[in-house]
């Protein structure tokens, strides 16, 4: 069940699933504020995620991520694009499950890998979690997180063959902005 009148939409999913680009368009269409948790973290510490991780390690980044996520999940009238690993903070999501609509933007594994490999900025801005090549790492991380994405989401959109407009339309089809959020799972 969703809290009547709450209008917070949280986008989760793997790297390259479209959370940021879809989130910006969705915020524009709903007249909500938009926040990308990775961008929020980078702005607050005035450093890229790569720099944070190389200087302080993944543990430090995850602590910053948890703090940012705890803050933004309390906001109303927001579209929140999370980092791919935000679902590791599962307990934070559980505390807000009735007050947010969590949408898992998913795609076929090969599509996500193709998107990552075609975006040179993605490889440079995202440090390795495992020290392996991009494909091996992505597949391992994605498989490990998949149960979390599924468990935390209210509904799933397969973005493999959809453009941003179609994805936003699918999300809007389950939202009644006057009454709150309603979506079956």
PEQUIGI-V441940 format. One record per pair of residues at least 24 apart in sequence whose ideal C-beta (glycine too) atoms are under 6 Angstrom apart, sorted by sequence separation. I is the first residue (numbers start at 1). GAP is how many residues later the second one is. D is the distance in Angstrom with one decimal. If there is no record, write none. Layout:
# PEQUIGI-V441940
((I GAP D) (I GAP D))
This chain:
# PEQUIGI-V441940
((113 25 5.7) (41 27 5.3) (40 28 5.0) (155 28 4.9) (154 29 5.1) (155 30 5.7) (37 31 4.9) (154 31 5.2) (37 32 5.9) (35 37 5.3) (32 45 4.9) (33 45 5.0) (34 45 5.1) (35 45 5.4) (36 45 4.5) (37 45 5.1) (38 45 4.6) (104 45 4.7) (32 46 5.5) (37 46 5.7) (32 47 5.0) (104 49 3.7) (111 49 4.8) (102 50 5.5) (106 50 5.5) (102 51 5.0) (27 52 4.1) (102 52 5.2) (104 52 4.5) (105 52 5.7) (106 52 5.4) (107 52 4.7) (108 52 4.7) (26 53 4.9) (101 53 5.5) (107 53 4.4) (105 54 5.2) (23 56 4.8) (23 58 3.7) (87 58 5.9) (93 59 4.8) (20 61 4.7) (87 61 4.0) (19 62 4.1) (87 62 5.9) (87 65 5.6) (8 68 5.7) (103 68 5.9) (7 69 5.9) (15 69 4.5) (7 70 5.1) (8 70 5.3) (9 70 4.9) (10 70 4.7) (11 70 5.0) (12 70 5.4) (14 70 5.1) (53 74 4.4) (12 75 5.7) (50 75 5.9) (50 77 4.8) (101 80 4.1) (19 86 5.7) (18 87 5.3) (17 88 4.2) (10 90 5.1) (17 90 5.7) (13 91 5.5) (8 92 4.4) (9 92 5.0) (10 92 4.7) (11 92 5.4) (12 92 5.3) (13 92 4.0) (6 93 4.7) (13 93 5.9) (11 94 5.8) (3 95 5.3) (3 96 4.7) (16 96 4.9) (14 98 5.6) (16 99 3.8) (16 100 4.8) (14 128 5.2) (12 137 5.8) (25 139 5.2) (29 139 5.8) (18 141 5.3) (22 142 5.4) (26 142 5.0) (21 143 5.7) (25 143 5.1) (22 145 5.0) (26 145 5.9) (6 174 5.6) (5 175 5.0) (4 176 4.3) (2 178 5.7) (2 179 4.5) (2 180 6.0))
